[in-house]
Amino acid sequence: MNNVKDFKKILIANRGEIAIRICRAVIEEGIKAVAIYETPDQESRHIHIANEAVWIGPGPRKDYLDIDRVIWAARKSGCQAVHPGYGFLAENPDLPRACEKAGLVFIGPPVQVVQDLGDKTIARKLAQESGIKIIPGSPILAKGKEGVASALDFAKQHGYPVMLKAVAGGGGRGIRRVNSDAELLEQLPLAEKEAISCFADGRLYLEKGLVRPRHVEVQILADNYGNVVHLGARNCSIQRRHQKLVEIAPGMINPDLEKEICEAAVKLAKHSGYRNAGTVEFLLDHDDTYYFLEINTRLQVEHTVTEVITGIDIVRRQIRITRGMPLDISQSDVFCRGYAIEVRINAENPQQDFAPESDKVVSVYQSPGGPGIRLDGMVYQGYKIPPDYDSLLVKLTAYGFTWADATSRLERALKNFRIVGPRTTIPFYIKIVQDKEFLSGQFDTEYIERHPELFDYRSMEREEAKIAKLLGHINHKKQNPFAL
């Protein structure tokens, strides 16, 4: 095709696990992958997976967030396109704008789409125009006493709980549940400061809070020729403070309802002029009424579960769409078969409010394998947990033809996983996958709050660590220190 762009090199404007994932897709497309890194990441695996790597500054974090440095690295290395991954600059419209100005191609939606859908109030308006229900919400709150009065009036009209949200929020951040007038008065100034700090945008609004909703999202792909397909739904209901912990495909809801939600997502994508990969998110009430939540204009952390049950590589499609190629799949080509579950194995201590285990060294790393197991990670034996970045070590995805197959494989893989040095979320997930409510496939966004017993695993973790450390010593020294 004459209008297909020829990419020789693509810059990955990210780090860690997702940079490695994108590098692999880029290389499989026959294109060279260029990584960027800050000084604290000079031993990171993503540098070695890429064909080239460019140092962008001492960091930490600030250089990954510096659009000028990213553009400089792309031009210096001779790249034609930039893939943002997720996090950092992925949903900042200034990055695609800067790419366009520099003669580079942004692998993602057009600038205006990123900007419009990043504004939660505009996204809600587009959903309404598409005929999708939205949760009752307030206008953007004014500053000072006027905004406080409007917030109190909204809460009085709709009742508590209400959700206090940052207009520019995303990824579960910038959301606070409020249960009373006193809490609302306390949280308003704190939420504004958080929004300014995280998003450089202090605007807030309110939504009526749903009690124990389910969180279901739809993966979409849209090319430049009006073709839009969905790749089924995901259930992301198991969360902590609106941050996803376990992601599942398909949506774990009535199949007819899932089909209706997926079709609604496609309709909204077409109405908004969407292009590339994206995710339309919904909340389901107790009576199966579904409400639009938001659209994420980027690759999601949990895209792996969709890839596993459909066999479709989302990242490679992102690249092809950006090159100007039409989608090579139609809706009738998409089959969702079986069940996939992803858990995020982080260097965190769940028993201490998921506190990060910074600066600790991974002395033993033994990963599981076998049928139906996928690992997306960046950790290795000897890796030191950096204090300045996300604590994600590896994403573990388990697949099974039935829900029972998937959960049993997940449990087996988690029990076979050995990471010694930092505490991790592994024993916490073992408790989840053994829980009767989880095994029933029925859960909602308050699942974690209802199960404090999930955090009771201390003795088990200690014994596992002792055994793993001994195995690591025997493997390294080629001798058993306890042998006679």
C-alpha positions in Angstrom: 0.0 0.0 0.0 1.4 3.4 -1.0 0.3 5.2 2.2 1.9 2.7 4.6 4.7 4.3 6.6 8.1 2.6 6.6 9.5 2.4 10.1 13.1 1.5 10.5 13.3 2.2 14.2 10.8 2.8 17.0 11.6 4.5 20.3 10.0 3.0 23.4 9.4 5.9 25.8 9.2 3.7 28.9 11.1 1.3 31.2 10.9 -2.1 32.8 8.3 -4.8 32.0 6.3 -2.8 29.5 9.4 -1.6 27.6 10.5 -5.2 27.2 7.0 -6.2 26.0 7.0 -3.5 23.4 10.6 -4.2 22.3 9.6 -7.8 21.5 6.6 -6.7 19.4 8.7 -4.1 17.5 11.5 -6.7 16.7 8.9 -9.3 15.6 7.6 -6.7 13.2 11.0 -6.5 11.6 11.8 -3.1 13.1 14.7 -2.0 15.4 13.7 -1.2 19.0 15.4 1.7 20.7 15.2 1.9 24.5 15.7 4.9 26.8 17.0 4.9 30.3 17.9 7.0 33.3 21.0 6.4 35.4 19.2 4.3 38.1 18.1 1.9 35.2 21.5 1.4 33.7 21.3 -2.3 34.6 17.7 -2.8 33.6 16.8 -5.7 31.3 14.9 -3.5 28.9 18.2 -1.9 27.7 19.6 -5.3 26.7 16.4 -6.6 25.0 16.3 -3.5 22.7 18.6 -3.2 19.7 19.9 0.1 20.9 19.6 2.2 24.1 19.9 5.9 24.7 20.8 7.5 28.1 18.4 10.4 28.7 19.6 11.7 32.0 20.4 11.1 35.7 16.8 10.8 36.7 15.1 9.4 38.7 11.7 9.7 36.9 12.1 13.3 35.8 13.8 12.4 32.5 11.2 9.7 31.6 8.7 12.5 32.1 10.7 15.1 30.0 9.1 15.3 26.6 12.1 17.2 25.2 14.5 14.5 26.3 12.3 11.8 24.7 12.1 13.6 21.4 15.9 14.3 21.5 16.5 10.6 22.0 14.2 9.6 19.2 15.9 12.0 16.8 19.4 11.2 17.9 18.8 7.5 17.3 17.1 7.9 14.0 13.7 6.7 15.0 10.5 7.4 13.0 8.0 6.6 15.7 7.5 6.7 19.5 5.6 4.1 21.6 4.7 5.5 25.1 3.7 2.2 26.8 1.6 2.9 29.9 2.2 5.3 32.7 4.7 8.2 32.5 3.7 10.2 29.3 1.3 7.7 27.8 -1.8 9.8 28.2 -0.2 13.3 28.0 -1.4 14.9 24.8 1.8 17.0 24.8 3.8 14.0 23.7 1.9 13.2 20.5 1.8 17.0 19.9 5.6 17.2 20.3 6.1 14.1 18.1 4.1 15.7 15.3 6.1 18.9 15.5 9.4 16.9 15.4 8.3 14.8 12.4 7.8 11.7 14.4 4.8 9.4 14.5 3.1 8.7 17.9 1.9 5.1 18.3 -1.5 5.9 19.8 -4.6 7.9 19.2 -4.6 11.4 17.6 -3.7 14.3 19.8 -7.3 15.6 20.0 -8.6 12.2 21.0 -6.0 11.8 23.8 -6.8 15.3 25.0 -10.6 15.0 24.9 -10.8 11.5 26.4 -8.3 12.4 29.1 -10.8 15.0 30.3 -13.3 12.9 32.2 -16.1 15.4 31.7 -15.7 15.4 27.9 -15.6 11.6 27.9 -18.8 11.4 29.9 -20.5 13.8 27.4 -19.4 11.6 24.5 -20.7 8.5 26.2 -24.1 10.2 26.7 -24.2 11.2 23.1 -23.6 7.5 22.2 -26.6 6.4 24.3 -24.6 4.9 27.1 -25.7 5.6 30.7 -23.3 7.6 32.9 -23.2 7.7 36.6 -24.8 10.9 37.8 -22.1 13.5 38.2 -21.6 17.1 39.1 -20.1 19.9 36.9 -16.5 20.7 37.5 -16.3 22.2 41.0 -15.5 25.9 41.3 -12.7 27.1 43.5 -13.3 28.0 47.1 -16.6 28.3 48.9 -18.7 28.1 45.8 -17.2 24.7 44.9 -17.7 23.4 48.5 -21.4 24.5 48.4 -21.9 22.7 45.1 -20.3 19.5 46.3 -22.5 19.5 49.5 -25.6 20.1 47.4 -24.7 17.2 45.0 -24.1 14.9 48.0 -27.5 15.9 49.5 -29.3 15.3 46.2 -27.8 11.9 45.4 -26.8 10.6 48.9 -23.6 9.1 50.2 -21.3 7.6 49.2 -20.0 9.9 46.5 -16.8 9.6 44.5 -14.5 12.7 44.5 -12.6 12.6 41.2 -9.8 14.5 39.5 -10.9 15.6 36.0 -7.5 14.6 34.6 -7.2 11.4 36.7 -6.5 7.9 35.4 -5.1 4.5 36.3 -7.1 4.4 39.5 -5.4 7.6 40.8 -7.2 10.8 41.7 -10.3 9.0 43.2 -11.6 9.3 46.8 -14.7 7.7 48.2 -16.5 10.0 50.6 -19.2 8.9 53.1 -20.3 12.0 54.9 -20.4 15.8 54.8 -17.5 15.9 57.3 -15.4 13.7 55.1 -16.2 15.7 52.0 -15.1 19.0 53.7 -11.9 17.2 54.8 -11.1 15.6 51.4 -11.8 18.4 49.0 -8.5 20.4 49.7 -6.5 17.2 49.9 -7.9 15.9 46.6 -7.1 19.2 44.9 -3.5 19.0 46.1 -3.2 15.4 44.9 -4.6 16.3 41.5 -2.1 19.1 41.0 0.8 16.9 42.2 -0.1 13.9 40.0 -1.7 15.5 36.9 -0.8 19.2 37.1 -4.5 19.8 37.0 -6.4 20.5 40.2 -10.0 20.4 38.8 -12.4 18.1 40.6 -15.9 16.8 40.2 -18.2 14.4 42.0 -20.0 11.2 40.9 -22.6 9.2 42.8 -21.0 6.2 44.4 -22.2 2.7 43.5 -22.2 0.1 46.3 -20.2 -3.0 45.5 -20.1 -2.6 41.7 -18.3 -4.8 39.3 -15.6 -3.3 37.1 -15.7 -4.5 33.5 -13.7 -3.1 30.6 -13.6 -3.7 26.9 -10.5 -3.8 24.7 -10.9 -2.1 21.3 -8.8 -1.8 18.2 -9.5 0.9 15.6 -7.7 1.6 12.4 -7.6 4.8 10.2 -10.3 3.5 7.8 -13.3 3.4 10.2 -12.8 -0.3 11.2 -13.4 -0.8 14.9 -13.4 -4.2 16.6 -13.6 -5.3 20.3 -11.5 -8.1 21.7 -14.0 -9.0 24.4 -14.2 -7.9 28.0 -12.1 -8.1 31.1 -13.1 -8.2 34.8 -11.0 -5.9 37.0 -13.2 -5.8 40.1 -10.6 -7.0 42.6 -8.9 -3.8 43.6 -7.3 -2.0 46.4 -8.1 1.8 46.6 -9.2 1.7 43.0 -5.9 0.1 41.9 -6.4 -3.2 40.1 -4.8 -6.3 41.6 -6.3 -9.2 39.6 -7.5 -9.0 36.0 -9.5 -11.6 34.3 -10.7 -12.3 30.8 -13.5 -12.7 29.8 -15.7 -10.3 31.8 -17.2 -13.0 34.2 -20.7 -11.7 33.5 -23.8 -13.0 31.6 -22.6 -13.5 28.0 -25.5 -11.6 26.5 -24.8 -8.7 28.8 -21.1 -8.8 27.9 -21.9 -8.7 24.2 -24.1 -5.7 24.8 -21.4 -3.9 26.7 -18.8 -4.7 24.0 -21.1 -3.3 21.3 -21.6 -0.2 23.3 -17.8 0.3 23.6 -17.4 0.0 19.8 -20.2 2.5 19.3 -18.5 5.0 21.6 -15.1 4.4 20.0 -16.6 5.3 16.6 -18.4 8.3 17.9 -15.2 9.7 19.5 -13.1 9.2 16.4 -10.9 6.7 18.2 -7.9 5.2 16.5 -5.3 2.6 17.7 -5.7 0.4 20.8 -7.8 1.6 23.8 -10.0 0.4 26.7 -13.5 1.5 27.5 -14.3 1.0 31.2 -17.7 0.4 32.8 -19.2 -0.1 36.3 -22.0 -2.6 36.8 -24.5 -2.2 39.5 -26.2 -5.0 41.4 -29.0 -5.2 38.9 -26.7 -5.5 35.9 -27.2 -1.9 34.9 -23.9 -0.7 33.4 -22.5 2.8 33.4 -19.7 4.3 31.5 -16.6 5.0 33.6 -13.8 6.2 31.3 -11.7 5.5 28.2 -8.0 4.8 28.6 -6.2 6.0 25.5 -3.2 3.6 25.9 -2.1 0.1 26.3 -3.4 -1.4 29.6 -1.2 -3.3 32.1 -3.8 -6.2 31.8 -3.7 -6.5 28.0 -2.1 -9.9 28.4 -5.3 -11.7 29.5 -7.0 -10.5 26.3 -4.1 -11.6 24.1 -4.1 -15.0 25.8 -7.8 -15.8 25.2 -8.0 -14.3 21.7 -4.5 -15.1 20.3 -4.3 -11.5 19.0 -1.1 -9.5 19.6 -2.4 -6.0 20.6 1.0 -4.3 20.5 1.8 -5.5 17.0 -1.6 -4.2 15.8 -0.8 -0.8 17.4 2.3 -0.6 15.3 0.5 -1.7 12.1 -2.4 0.7 12.6 0.1 3.6 13.1 1.9 2.7 9.9 -1.4 3.1 8.1 -2.3 -0.5 7.6 -6.0 -1.5 7.9 -7.0 -4.0 10.6 -6.3 -7.6 9.4 -9.2 -8.9 11.6 -12.9 -8.3 11.5 -15.3 -8.8 14.4 -16.2 -12.3 13.1 -12.5 -13.3 13.4 -12.4 -12.6 17.2 -13.0 -15.7 19.4 -12.6 -15.5 23.1 -11.8 -19.0 24.3 -11.2 -20.1 27.9 -10.2 -18.0 30.9 -7.1 -16.0 31.7 -6.1 -14.5 35.0 -3.3 -12.0 35.5 -1.7 -11.1 38.9 0.8 -8.3 39.4 3.8 -9.6 41.4 5.2 -6.5 43.1 8.0 -6.0 45.5 5.6 -4.9 48.2 4.5 -6.0 51.7 0.7 -6.4 51.6 0.7 -6.7 55.4 2.2 -3.2 55.7 -0.4 -1.5 53.5 1.5 -2.7 50.4 4.6 -0.8 51.3 7.3 -1.0 48.7 10.4 -3.1 49.4 12.9 -0.6 48.0 16.7 -1.2 47.8 16.4 -4.9 48.6 18.2 -7.4 46.4 16.6 -10.4 44.7 18.9 -13.2 46.0 16.8 -16.0 44.5 14.6 -15.9 41.4 13.1 -19.1 40.1 10.1 -18.6 37.9 7.4 -21.2 37.1 6.4 -22.5 33.7 4.3 -25.3 32.2 1.1 -25.3 30.2 -0.9 -22.1 30.3 1.6 -19.9 32.0 2.8 -16.5 30.7 5.3 -14.2 32.4 5.9 -10.6 31.5 8.7 -9.2 33.7 12.0 -7.5 34.1 13.5 -9.0 37.3 16.4 -11.4 37.6 18.6 -12.9 40.3 20.8 -10.1 41.7 18.3 -7.4 40.7 18.1 -4.5 43.2 14.7 -3.0 43.8 14.9 0.7 42.8 13.3 3.1 45.2 12.2 5.6 42.6 10.1 3.5 40.2 7.0 1.3 40.2 7.4 -1.9 42.3 6.2 -4.3 39.6 8.5 -7.2 39.1 6.6 -9.5 36.9 3.1 -10.2 35.6 1.9 -13.7 35.9 -0.9 -14.8 33.6 -2.5 -18.2 33.9 -4.8 -19.7 31.2 -7.2 -22.5 31.3 -10.0 -23.8 29.0 -12.3 -23.7 32.1 -12.3 -21.4 35.1 -11.3 -24.3 37.3 -8.3 -25.0 34.9 -7.2 -21.4 35.1 -7.4 -21.1 38.9 -5.6 -24.4 39.5 -2.8 -23.4 37.2 -2.5 -20.0 38.8 -2.3 -21.6 42.3 0.3 -24.1 41.1 2.4 -21.4 39.4 2.3 -19.1 42.4 3.4 -21.9 44.7 6.3 -22.7 42.4 7.4 -19.1 42.1 10.5 -18.4 44.2 11.6 -14.8 44.8 13.8 -14.3 47.9 15.1 -10.9 49.1 12.2 -8.5 49.0 8.7 -9.4 50.3 6.3 -9.8 47.4 2.6 -10.1 46.7 2.9 -13.8 45.9 1.6 -15.2 49.2 -1.2 -12.7 49.2 -2.3 -14.0 45.7 -2.1 -17.6 46.9 -4.6 -16.8 49.6 -6.9 -15.2 47.0 -6.8 -18.1 44.6 -7.7 -20.5 47.5 -10.7 -18.3 48.6 -14.2 -19.8 48.0 -15.7 -16.5 46.8 -12.9 -16.0 44.3 -13.2 -19.6 43.1 -17.0 -19.1 42.6 -16.2 -16.4 40.0 -18.4 -13.9 41.8 -16.6 -10.8 43.2 -16.9 -7.0 43.2 -14.8 -3.9 44.0 -15.2 -4.4 47.7 -13.8 -8.0 47.7 -10.6 -7.1 49.4 -12.3 -5.2 52.2 -14.5 -8.1 52.9 -11.6 -10.5 53.3 -9.1 -9.4 55.9 -8.0 -13.0 56.3 -6.2 -12.7 52.9 -3.4 -10.9 54.8 -2.8 -13.8 57.2 0.1 -15.7 55.7 3.2 -14.7 57.6 4.4 -18.2 58.7 3.8 -19.6 55.3 5.9 -16.9 53.6 8.8 -17.3 56.1 9.0 -21.1 55.4 8.8 -20.6 51.7 11.7 -18.0 51.8 13.9 -20.3 53.9 13.5 -23.2 51.5 14.0 -21.0 48.4 17.2 -19.4 50.0 18.6 -22.9 50.7 17.9 -24.0 47.1 19.6 -20.9 45.8 22.7 -21.5 47.9 22.9 -25.1 46.8 22.6 -24.1 43.2 25.2 -21.3 43.4 27.8 -23.1 45.6 27.2 -26.6 44.2 27.1 -27.9 47.8 24.6 -28.4 50.6 25.7 -26.4 53.7 23.7 -28.8 55.9 25.1 -32.0 54.4 27.2 -34.2 56.7 
